[in-house]
Amino acid sequence: MQNIFNFFFTKATVAKPHFEFQEKEMNEIIQKNRQSLSLIDNWIDESAFSKSFFNYGVPDFIKTDINRQINHSATYTDLMVYLSAKHFKKVNYLEIGVSVGKNFFQLLESQHNSTFTGFDIEEINPVIEKLLILKEKKEWSTPSGSIKKTNSSLKKFDYKGMNVDYMCADVWDENSWAKLQGNKFNLVFSDALHSSKAILFEFEMLVKYDLLDDKFVIIWDDLIGKMKKAFFRIIKKYDKKYQIKDIYLLSINGWVGEHEGAHTVGVISNFPL
Ligand SMILES: C[S@@+](CC[C@H](N)C(=O)[O-])C[C@H]1O[C@@H](n2cnc3c(N)ncnc32)[C@H](O)[C@@H]1O
């Protein structure tokens, strides 16, 4: 009887298409983020690119625009900094898919007392690494089936008194996810492998290793086609466990701002945003 009841009366999952920003607060964040971007002249280290697996996920049409100034239309980075300022005294940030670090660096520059973890199959971009102070490095072997043929690693850095971890590993390697155990992330950005299978797997890893804080926001980039379906599957599957309160599907600029089309970005939180 209960199953029949659930079948007919499951809560409809509706994503809101717009987010209402407080204009003054958002303008200040946009200004600060554009200033942070101006601290880096060139995001591309050709030597690192020549040794990379995916050219840091930077296709040629983005590579030509990656160093260009961007205008004051909000980006997904502005959105993340806005949500952090509004809801968290201390951010514990996880970015899955860091690439050259454009978004990651703006997040770093926006905070004073937070902690950061980047996760990417590529080695940390030397452009960012040279700004950080290395404290510790651990290495372990990568599973033989991975496209990553070098050891995986976790580097621990200091940036202006904040802890910054960078895990160079394959998203598909569960053993690497296990190394994150003990962290409680309150802001997660999923932007690595843009496939439905990968984002479902990532979420399973977040759950299995208990990586989400009591109060969290999770953001996915490029939710089109099957990715959008996977987003709603995640919500449906984990709503009971996490009591998802807010769901957004937004059209917003990405890492090269107005120099490419807007991205479809999904946001969930287990508290009202
Ligand atoms: C679109 S880029 C990330 C952009 C970045 N989040 C930003 O906004 O500045 C995607 C990244 O995912 C990484 N990636 C792709 N497949 C991966 C895998 N199997 N494991 C870990 N990282 C992966 C790529 O190396 C690339 O750096």
The ligand as an SDF file (V2000), in Angstrom:
LIG
                    3D

 27 29  0  0  0  0  0  0  0  0999 V2000
   36.1460   22.1490  -17.3160 C   0  0  0  0  0  0  0  0  0  0  0  0
   37.6450   21.8360  -16.5060 S   0  0  0  0  0  0  0  0  0  0  0  0
   37.4020   22.5530  -14.9100 C   0  0  0  0  0  0  0  0  0  0  0  0
   37.2800   24.0620  -14.8960 C   0  0  0  0  0  0  0  0  0  0  0  0
   37.3810   24.6950  -13.5330 C   0  0  0  0  0  0  0  0  0  0  0  0
   36.4410   24.0880  -12.6070 N   0  0  0  0  0  0  0  0  0  0  0  0
   37.0970   26.1840  -13.5570 C   0  0  0  0  0  0  0  0  0  0  0  0
   35.9220   26.5750  -13.4520 O   0  0  0  0  0  0  0  0  0  0  0  0
   38.0470   26.9750  -13.6180 O   0  0  0  0  0  0  0  0  0  0  0  0
   37.5450   20.1070  -16.2130 C   0  0  0  0  0  0  0  0  0  0  0  0
   38.7170   19.4920  -15.4730 C   0  0  0  0  0  0  0  0  0  0  0  0
   38.3480   18.1480  -15.0990 O   0  0  0  0  0  0  0  0  0  0  0  0
   39.4890   17.3380  -15.1280 C   0  0  0  0  0  0  0  0  0  0  0  0
   39.1490   15.9160  -15.2950 N   0  0  0  0  0  0  0  0  0  0  0  0
   38.6650   15.3040  -16.3980 C   0  0  0  0  0  0  0  0  0  0  0  0
   38.5490   13.9840  -16.1850 N   0  0  0  0  0  0  0  0  0  0  0  0
   38.9720   13.7370  -14.9180 C   0  0  0  0  0  0  0  0  0  0  0  0
   39.1030   12.5660  -14.1340 C   0  0  0  0  0  0  0  0  0  0  0  0
   38.7940   11.3570  -14.6170 N   0  0  0  0  0  0  0  0  0  0  0  0
   39.5620   12.6910  -12.8790 N   0  0  0  0  0  0  0  0  0  0  0  0
   39.8970   13.9140  -12.3750 C   0  0  0  0  0  0  0  0  0  0  0  0
   39.8020   15.0560  -13.0860 N   0  0  0  0  0  0  0  0  0  0  0  0
   39.3480   14.9780  -14.3490 C   0  0  0  0  0  0  0  0  0  0  0  0
   40.2930   17.8660  -16.3150 C   0  0  0  0  0  0  0  0  0  0  0  0
   41.6510   17.5450  -16.1410 O   0  0  0  0  0  0  0  0  0  0  0  0
   40.0240   19.3720  -16.2510 C   0  0  0  0  0  0  0  0  0  0  0  0
   41.0690   20.0060  -15.5830 O   0  0  0  0  0  0  0  0  0  0  0  0
  1  2  1  0
  2  3  1  0
  2 10  1  0
  3  4  1  0
  4  5  1  0
  5  6  1  0
  5  7  1  0
  7  8  2  0
  7  9  1  0
 10 11  1  0
 11 12  1  0
 11 26  1  0
 12 13  1  0
 13 14  1  0
 13 24  1  0
 14 15  1  0
 14 23  1  0
 15 16  2  0
 16 17  1  0
 17 18  1  0
 17 23  2  0
 18 19  1  0
 18 20  2  0
 20 21  1  0
 21 22  2  0
 22 23  1  0
 24 25  1  0
 24 26  1  0
 26 27  1  0
M  CHG  2   2   1   9  -1
M  END
$$$$
